[in-house]
Amino acid sequence: MNNVLNILLIEDDAIEVMKLNRAISSLNLNHNIIEANNGEDALELLEKNENLPDIILLDLNMPKINGVEFLTILKNNEVLKYVPTIILTTSSNQKDLLECYKIGIAGYVLKPLKYDEYVLKIENLLNYWSMNELIKA
């Protein structure tokens, strides 16, 4: 049986947040989604919360602290650096891809335009991570 994941979604686009929640609901998955609108809000949540998320889904293009800046801060923190972080973005820019892997992401997923393809990617992504042995805080 797959584990129920606590997922921190860092996404500033309300439509993208609704799309992820809709996909998870349509797949009948019971994962817990914690939402942050930007990197600053996410860092506040992570600093306050003793229960760290199992994984982080991170958009790159956000106000205040963008995804790369957030990732850099996260990976320099002795506790938070072990939380698997997956980029979920529309950016197919190879520079972004390389930069994120250099910093230490666990994956880089492009959001497809078609909803059915998006749901399939989310299903595969969450199935993979729910089968992994994850560090529990």
Order of alpha helices (4+ residues) and beta strands (2+ residues): beta-alpha-beta-alpha-beta-alpha-beta-alpha-beta-alpha
